[in-house]
Amino acid sequence: MSMPGSFSPHAPSSPKMAPTAAASSASAGDVKKPDAFLTPPLRLGESSDAYSLHSTNANAPGRFYDDDPAELPGSGGDDDDLPPLYTDEPSADGVRDPLLQIQDLHSKQHGLVPPHLVVPDTGNEYHIDRRLDADPSFLQRHIEACAEIPPRAFVRLRGTHTEPVRRGDKTERQTHVDFDVRLELTPFLYSDIATHTSWRTLRTADNFAKVRRGTVFATRAPGFGGARAPGGVVTALEAGRPGLAEWCHRYCASHAGLKTFQLRREVTGWNEDLVRSKLETLVRATGYQGHVAVTFPLQGETVTVFNDAATNRWRLLRWVRVLCVLTLTILLAWPWLFFRTARFEVTVVEWPLSRRREGTAGRRDYVSLSEEQWYNMWARAVRRAVLERRQGTLDQGDLVAAEGAQGATFEGQTEAQAVVGNAVGNFVRAGVSAMNAVNVRFGWGGDH
């Protein structure tokens, strides 16, 4: 199964995934950019369905094309701040520059207002701004801007074993980590990473869903099994599903002393059981006999808006939380905060890696890579990392090193499987370019 569209540079586009946006995006005023800023094309066949979800960046600038690379000026000396380019192979067709919108992306890194707090371990954001409490349209635009930022999705592969340790007169079993590697899925949430085109969908809670609707406890909508007044009379029958604008109005109109509005980011359309099975089989094939765990963590899963109140600012201070724990006042503070806070947890943005194909039974369309293609791309690098007992996140360098390693085929592979492995290298290089763009998007090389 070949990868659709230009993510596989040498594979023809699928008939159902014909590109529709490439021709209209170039303009006569386009200028050429130095070689240091050019990356291989990352074009996926974009069907009309991708645009019906309103997920295309409407502010995307024109794309750059050049049929004569020799005319480009030499690169300057300002490229030291860019991440290393792991491939310098020229593209066979047009070139798109994924760095065009970096400045715009950084300005929208956290929506319309900077976060009051970003939790380092989880990447979850907390925002406090008076405008978000009083202006429903400003709150709506802020949530929509935050929805354009994907979660950092990972596949984590961890192997451990236990050993007896003698401590005085006691023998305890201590857990040792043999390997702990992570692989990022974020680049594959886009059908065209140069223009940040995806299949994301921003939706609000269904009336039958049990969520917090400005309440303390999760409940269904009035008239759908929730919010009944004494005597069993429905207080206010919900007329249809409220949209984001309506929920923003309700949040701003709420008179609750403490209130929150939350956006949750989700990654859907990924067969976790299939990926888990393949990775576990790959690890066992190395002879490893320890405990293997495959998980799928998300960073930046939630964006929470707190109303501008002193209590909300205090509850986000680390030293205040530590003090409450040490003095045991948390036994009183936590119940008070829980019952005092009205929570609006009604907004979800879905970032699908695949979706069901209309009119077919069980067939799916993938935004970039299928689970099989993703596994074929990473299998050599993962196997090598496991044998080397690596700990950390695998990146483009690991892909390139594994692809160019001696004896690249696995033991027991047939010639036909080896030919398939060579074809995998085509979209490995395209995947490396996509991950280079994500490195620029989220930053790289910083202290941890």
C-alpha positions as CSV (number, residue, x, y, z in Angstrom):
1,M,0.0,0.0,0.0
2,S,1.6,3.2,-1.2
3,M,1.2,6.4,0.6
4,P,-1.3,8.9,-1.0
5,G,-0.2,12.1,-2.6
6,S,3.1,13.9,-2.5
7,F,4.0,12.7,0.9
8,S,5.3,9.7,-1.2
9,P,7.3,11.7,-3.7
10,H,7.4,9.1,-6.4
11,A,3.9,7.6,-5.9
12,P,1.0,8.7,-8.1
13,S,-1.9,10.3,-6.5
14,S,-5.0,8.3,-5.8
15,P,-7.9,9.0,-8.1
16,K,-10.1,9.9,-5.1
17,M,-7.4,12.1,-3.6
18,A,-6.7,14.4,-6.6
19,P,-4.9,17.6,-5.5
20,T,-7.2,20.7,-5.9
21,A,-5.4,23.5,-4.0
22,A,-1.9,23.5,-5.4
23,A,-2.7,25.3,-8.7
24,S,-4.7,28.1,-7.0
25,S,-2.1,28.9,-4.3
26,A,0.7,30.2,-6.5
27,S,0.6,33.8,-7.4
28,A,2.4,36.0,-9.9
29,G,4.0,38.0,-7.1
30,D,5.8,35.0,-5.6
31,V,9.5,35.5,-4.9
32,K,12.2,32.9,-4.8
33,K,13.9,31.9,-1.6
34,P,17.5,30.8,-0.9
35,D,18.3,27.1,-0.9
36,A,18.7,27.1,2.9
37,F,15.0,27.7,3.2
38,L,13.8,25.1,0.7
39,T,12.6,21.7,1.7
40,P,11.2,18.8,-0.3
41,P,7.6,19.0,-1.3
42,L,5.0,17.7,1.2
43,R,1.9,17.5,-0.9
44,L,-0.8,15.1,-0.1
45,G,-3.7,14.5,-2.4
46,E,-6.4,16.7,-0.9
47,S,-10.0,15.7,-1.5
48,S,-12.9,18.0,-1.3
49,D,-13.8,16.4,2.1
50,A,-10.7,18.0,3.7
51,Y,-12.0,21.4,2.8
52,S,-15.5,20.7,3.9
53,L,-14.3,20.5,7.5
54,H,-13.0,24.1,7.3
55,S,-9.6,23.0,8.3
56,T,-7.5,24.8,5.7
57,N,-5.5,27.8,6.9
58,A,-7.3,30.6,5.1
59,N,-4.4,33.0,5.7
60,A,-1.8,30.7,4.1
61,P,0.4,32.7,1.8
62,G,1.2,31.7,-1.8
63,R,3.4,28.7,-2.4
64,F,6.8,29.1,-4.0
65,Y,7.6,27.2,-7.2
66,D,10.8,27.3,-9.2
67,D,11.6,25.3,-12.3
68,D,15.2,26.5,-12.4
69,P,17.0,26.0,-9.1
70,A,20.3,27.2,-10.6
71,E,18.9,30.8,-10.6
72,L,18.5,30.9,-6.9
73,P,21.0,33.0,-5.0
74,G,23.4,31.3,-2.5
75,S,22.3,30.9,1.1
76,G,23.4,33.6,3.5
77,G,24.9,33.2,6.9
78,D,21.7,33.5,8.9
79,D,20.8,29.8,8.7
80,D,22.7,28.8,11.9
81,D,19.5,29.1,13.9
82,L,17.6,26.6,11.8
83,P,17.6,22.9,12.7
84,P,19.9,20.7,10.6
85,L,18.7,19.5,7.3
86,Y,18.9,15.7,7.1
87,T,18.2,15.5,3.4
88,D,19.4,17.6,0.5
89,E,17.8,15.7,-2.3
90,P,16.1,18.1,-4.8
91,S,12.5,17.6,-5.5
92,A,11.3,16.3,-8.8
93,D,8.4,18.8,-8.9
94,G,7.6,22.1,-7.3
95,V,8.9,23.1,-3.9
96,R,6.9,24.3,-1.0
97,D,8.5,26.2,1.9
98,P,7.0,25.1,5.3
99,L,8.9,28.0,7.0
100,L,6.7,30.6,5.3
101,Q,4.2,30.8,8.2
102,I,6.6,30.4,11.1
103,Q,6.2,34.0,12.2
104,D,2.5,33.7,12.0
105,L,2.5,30.4,13.8
106,H,4.5,31.8,16.6
107,S,2.1,34.7,17.0
108,K,-0.7,32.1,17.4
109,Q,1.3,29.7,19.5
110,H,-1.1,30.1,22.4
111,G,-4.2,31.7,20.9
112,L,-5.0,35.4,21.2
113,V,-3.5,35.8,24.7
114,P,-0.4,34.2,26.2
115,P,-1.0,31.5,28.8
116,H,-0.9,32.3,32.5
117,L,0.7,28.8,33.1
118,V,1.9,26.0,30.9
119,V,2.5,22.7,32.8
120,P,5.9,21.4,31.7
121,D,5.1,17.7,32.0
122,T,1.8,17.7,30.2
123,G,1.9,20.8,28.1
124,N,-1.6,21.8,29.3
125,E,-2.3,25.5,29.2
126,Y,-4.2,27.8,31.6
127,H,-5.3,31.3,30.5
128,I,-6.5,34.2,32.7
129,D,-7.5,37.4,31.0
130,R,-10.4,39.8,31.7
131,R,-11.3,40.0,28.1
132,L,-12.0,36.3,28.0
133,D,-14.6,36.8,30.7
134,A,-16.4,39.8,29.3
135,D,-16.3,39.5,25.5
136,P,-17.9,36.3,24.0
137,S,-16.6,37.0,20.5
138,F,-13.0,37.4,21.8
139,L,-13.3,34.2,23.8
140,Q,-14.6,32.4,20.6
141,R,-11.8,33.7,18.5
142,H,-9.3,32.6,21.2
143,I,-10.7,29.1,21.4
144,E,-10.7,28.8,17.6
145,A,-7.0,30.0,17.5
146,C,-6.1,27.4,20.1
147,A,-7.9,24.8,18.1
148,E,-5.5,25.4,15.2
149,I,-2.6,24.2,17.3
150,P,-2.3,20.4,17.3
151,P,-1.6,18.3,20.4
152,R,1.9,16.7,20.5
153,A,1.0,13.1,19.9
154,F,3.6,10.4,20.7
155,V,4.0,6.6,20.6
156,R,6.0,5.5,23.6
157,L,7.8,2.2,23.8
158,R,9.2,1.2,27.2
159,G,11.0,-1.9,28.4
160,T,11.7,-2.7,32.0
161,H,12.8,-5.6,34.2
162,T,13.1,-6.1,37.9
163,E,16.0,-7.2,40.0
164,P,16.3,-8.1,43.7
165,V,18.2,-5.6,45.7
166,R,19.5,-6.2,49.2
167,R,18.8,-3.3,51.7
168,G,20.0,-4.2,55.1
169,D,18.0,-7.2,56.3
170,K,15.4,-6.9,53.6
171,T,15.4,-7.9,49.9
172,E,13.4,-5.6,47.6
173,R,12.7,-5.8,43.9
174,Q,13.9,-2.7,42.0
175,T,12.7,-1.8,38.5
176,H,15.3,-1.0,35.9
177,V,14.5,0.7,32.6
178,D,16.1,-1.1,29.6
179,F,14.9,1.3,26.9
180,D,12.4,4.1,26.7
181,V,11.9,5.7,23.3
182,R,9.2,8.0,21.9
183,L,8.1,8.6,18.4
184,E,6.2,11.7,17.5
185,L,3.0,11.5,15.4
186,T,2.4,15.3,15.1
187,P,3.8,15.7,11.6
188,F,1.3,13.1,10.3
189,L,-1.7,15.1,11.5
190,Y,-1.3,17.2,8.4
191,S,-2.2,16.4,4.8
192,D,0.0,19.3,3.7
193,I,2.3,20.5,6.4
194,A,3.6,23.5,4.2
195,T,0.1,25.1,4.4
196,H,-0.9,23.4,7.6
197,T,-3.8,21.7,6.0
198,S,-5.5,19.1,8.2
199,W,-8.8,17.3,8.8
200,R,-9.3,18.8,12.2
201,T,-12.9,19.4,13.3
202,L,-14.0,21.7,16.1
203,R,-17.3,20.6,17.7
204,T,-19.4,21.1,20.8
205,A,-20.9,18.5,23.1
206,D,-24.0,16.6,22.0
207,N,-27.1,17.1,24.0
208,F,-27.0,13.4,25.2
209,A,-23.4,13.6,26.2
210,K,-22.7,13.8,29.9
211,V,-20.3,16.7,30.3
212,R,-20.0,19.8,32.6
213,R,-22.2,22.5,31.1
214,G,-21.4,25.3,33.5
215,T,-22.1,22.8,36.3
216,V,-20.1,21.1,39.0
217,F,-21.0,17.6,37.9
218,A,-21.3,16.2,34.3
219,T,-24.9,16.2,33.1
220,R,-26.9,15.9,29.9
221,A,-28.6,18.9,28.3
222,P,-32.0,20.0,29.7
223,G,-34.7,17.9,28.2
224,F,-32.3,15.1,27.4
225,G,-31.9,13.6,30.8
226,G,-30.4,16.4,32.8
227,A,-31.0,19.7,34.6
228,R,-34.4,19.1,36.1
229,A,-36.0,21.3,38.6
230,P,-37.6,20.1,41.9
231,G,-40.7,18.1,41.0
232,G,-39.3,16.7,37.8
233,V,-40.1,19.7,35.6
234,V,-37.6,20.5,32.8
235,T,-36.2,24.0,33.6
236,A,-35.2,24.9,30.0
237,L,-35.5,22.6,27.1
238,E,-32.4,22.7,24.9
239,A,-33.4,23.6,21.3
240,G,-30.7,21.9,19.2
241,R,-27.1,21.6,19.9
242,P,-25.5,24.9,21.0
243,G,-22.5,26.0,19.0
244,L,-19.3,27.5,20.1
245,A,-20.6,31.0,19.9
246,E,-23.6,30.1,22.2
247,W,-21.4,28.4,24.8
248,C,-19.1,31.4,24.8
249,H,-22.1,33.7,25.5
250,R,-23.3,31.4,28.3
251,Y,-19.8,31.4,29.9
252,C,-19.5,35.2,29.8
253,A,-23.1,35.6,31.1
254,S,-22.5,33.2,34.0
255,H,-22.5,34.8,37.4
256,A,-20.4,32.1,39.1
257,G,-17.6,33.4,41.3
258,L,-15.2,30.8,39.9
259,K,-15.6,29.4,36.4
260,T,-13.6,27.7,33.7
261,F,-14.0,27.1,29.9
262,Q,-12.0,24.2,28.5
263,L,-10.9,23.1,25.0
264,R,-9.9,19.5,24.7
265,R,-7.7,18.3,21.8
266,E,-8.0,14.7,20.7
267,V,-6.2,12.5,18.1
268,T,-8.6,10.0,16.4
269,G,-8.5,7.4,13.7
270,W,-5.4,5.6,14.9
271,N,-5.5,1.9,15.4
272,E,-3.6,1.7,18.7
273,D,-4.1,-2.1,19.1
274,L,-2.5,-2.7,15.7
275,V,0.5,-0.5,16.4
276,R,0.9,-1.9,19.9
277,S,0.9,-5.5,18.5
278,K,3.5,-4.7,15.8
279,L,5.9,-2.9,18.2
280,E,5.7,-5.6,20.8
281,T,6.4,-8.3,18.1
282,L,9.4,-6.2,16.9
283,V,10.8,-6.0,20.4
284,R,10.3,-9.7,21.1
285,A,12.1,-10.5,17.8
286,T,15.3,-9.0,19.3
287,G,15.2,-11.6,22.1
288,Y,14.1,-9.2,24.8
289,Q,12.3,-10.9,27.6
290,G,11.4,-8.0,29.9
291,H,8.2,-6.2,30.3
292,V,7.1,-4.2,27.2
293,A,4.6,-1.3,27.5
294,V,3.4,0.7,24.4
295,T,1.4,3.8,25.3
296,F,0.1,6.8,23.3
297,P,0.6,10.0,25.4
298,L,-0.5,13.5,24.4
299,Q,1.1,16.8,25.3
300,G,-1.0,20.0,25.2
301,E,-4.2,18.0,25.5
302,T,-6.3,20.8,27.2
303,V,-6.6,24.5,27.1
304,T,-8.4,25.9,30.2
305,V,-9.6,29.5,30.6
306,F,-10.1,30.7,34.2
307,N,-12.0,33.8,35.0
308,D,-10.0,36.6,36.3
309,A,-10.2,36.1,40.1
310,A,-7.6,36.1,42.8
311,T,-8.5,32.6,43.9
312,N,-7.9,31.3,40.4
313,R,-4.5,32.9,40.3
314,W,-3.6,31.5,43.7
315,R,-4.7,28.0,42.8
316,L,-2.2,27.9,39.9
317,L,0.8,28.9,42.0
318,R,3.0,26.0,42.7
319,W,4.1,27.2,46.2
320,V,0.5,27.7,47.2
321,R,-0.3,24.1,46.3
322,V,2.7,22.8,48.1
323,L,1.8,24.8,51.2
324,C,-1.7,23.5,51.2
325,V,-0.4,19.9,51.0
326,L,2.1,20.4,53.8
327,T,-0.3,22.1,56.1
328,L,-3.2,19.7,55.2
329,T,-5.4,22.7,54.3
330,I,-5.9,20.9,51.0
331,L,-8.5,18.8,52.9
332,L,-10.7,21.9,53.1
333,A,-9.5,23.9,50.1
334,W,-10.0,21.2,47.5
335,P,-13.7,20.5,48.3
336,W,-14.4,24.2,48.4
337,L,-12.8,24.8,45.0
338,F,-14.5,21.8,43.5
339,F,-18.0,22.8,44.5
340,R,-17.4,26.5,43.9
341,T,-16.2,26.3,40.3
342,A,-18.6,26.2,37.4
343,R,-17.0,24.3,34.6
344,F,-17.8,24.5,30.8
345,E,-16.2,21.4,29.3
346,V,-18.2,21.3,26.1
347,T,-15.6,22.0,23.3
348,V,-13.5,19.4,21.6
349,V,-11.2,19.7,18.5
350,E,-10.5,16.4,16.8
351,W,-7.3,15.8,14.8
352,P,-8.0,12.6,12.8
353,L,-5.2,10.5,11.4
354,S,-7.8,8.7,9.3
355,R,-11.6,8.7,8.7
356,R,-14.1,6.2,7.3
357,R,-14.5,6.3,3.6
358,E,-18.0,7.1,2.6
359,G,-19.9,4.4,0.8
360,T,-17.5,1.6,1.8
361,A,-17.5,-0.9,4.6
362,G,-14.4,-0.7,6.8
363,R,-12.3,1.2,4.3
364,R,-10.5,4.3,5.6
365,D,-8.8,7.3,4.1
366,Y,-5.6,8.5,5.8
367,V,-4.5,12.1,6.2
368,S,-0.9,11.1,5.6
369,L,0.3,7.7,6.6
370,S,-1.5,4.5,7.5
371,E,-0.5,2.4,10.6
372,E,1.3,0.0,8.3
373,Q,3.2,2.7,6.4
374,W,4.2,4.4,9.7
375,Y,5.5,1.1,11.1
376,N,7.5,0.3,8.0
377,M,9.1,3.8,8.1
378,W,10.1,3.5,11.8
379,A,10.7,-0.3,12.3
380,R,14.5,-0.2,11.6
381,A,15.1,2.8,13.7
382,V,13.0,1.4,16.6
383,R,14.8,-2.0,16.5
384,R,18.2,-0.3,16.5
385,A,17.2,2.0,19.4
386,V,15.9,-1.0,21.4
387,L,19.2,-2.9,20.9
388,E,21.2,0.1,21.9
389,R,19.0,0.6,25.0
390,R,18.2,4.2,24.0
391,Q,16.1,6.6,26.1
392,G,14.6,9.6,24.5
393,T,12.7,10.7,21.4
394,L,13.8,9.4,18.1
395,D,14.1,11.9,15.3
396,Q,15.0,12.4,11.7
397,G,18.6,11.5,12.3
398,D,17.6,8.1,13.6
399,L,15.5,7.5,10.5
400,V,18.4,8.4,8.2
401,A,20.9,6.4,10.2
402,A,18.7,3.4,10.1
403,E,18.0,3.7,6.4
404,G,21.6,4.0,5.5
405,A,22.9,1.3,8.0
406,Q,24.7,-1.8,6.7
407,G,22.4,-4.8,6.4
408,A,19.3,-2.7,6.3
409,T,16.9,-5.6,5.8
410,F,15.8,-7.6,8.8
411,E,16.8,-11.2,9.2
412,G,14.5,-13.6,7.4
413,Q,13.2,-11.0,4.9
414,T,12.5,-12.3,1.4
415,E,13.7,-10.5,-1.7
416,A,10.1,-9.2,-2.3
417,Q,10.0,-7.8,1.2
418,A,13.4,-6.1,0.6
419,V,12.0,-4.5,-2.5
420,V,9.1,-3.1,-0.5
421,G,11.6,-1.8,2.1
422,N,13.3,0.2,-0.7
423,A,10.0,1.7,-1.6
424,V,9.5,2.7,2.0
425,G,12.6,4.9,1.7
426,N,10.8,7.2,-0.6
427,F,8.3,8.4,2.0
428,V,10.9,8.1,4.8
429,R,12.7,11.1,3.2
430,A,9.4,13.0,2.9
431,G,8.6,12.2,6.5
432,V,12.0,13.5,7.6
433,S,11.2,16.8,5.8
434,A,7.8,17.0,7.6
435,M,9.4,16.4,11.0
436,N,12.0,19.1,10.2
437,A,9.1,21.6,9.7
438,V,7.5,20.5,13.1
439,N,10.9,21.0,14.8
440,V,10.8,24.6,13.6
441,R,7.2,24.9,14.6
442,F,7.6,23.7,18.2
443,G,11.3,24.5,18.7
444,W,14.3,22.2,19.1
445,G,17.5,21.9,21.0
446,G,16.4,23.6,24.2
447,D,17.1,22.7,27.7
448,H,14.8,20.0,29.3
